[in-house]
Amino acid sequence: FRRNPAGDDRIVCTIHNTSPAQCKIYRCVAVRVYSGDTMVGYITGMGALHSNDSGLRALYESCVSDLPASDEERDSWLSGFFKTHGYRTE
């Protein structure tokens, strides 16, 4: 992945020129998690956390059993959850 050359915050796939159906369903990045101005992790469309930040990983693990089933509800819920613990999300 790389940053979009248009300069916005989207991440561009370096494998496919267009989005295959499975990618549209998967959504590589659904929620980005920031500590201050630094991105410390992200949640994929399947709900998995990708992060090297041990504090963020522990926080995610503490809530994973409470996550809503639907993608939209889950993404919104996680954003609120992380915000209450001092993180910013996009």
Secondary structure, DSSP 8 states (H G I E B T S, - for coil): -EE-TTSSS-EE-SS-SS--HHHHHH-S-SEEEEETTEEEEEE-TTS-EE-S-HHHHHHHHHHGGG--SSHHHHHHHHHHHHHHTT-EE-
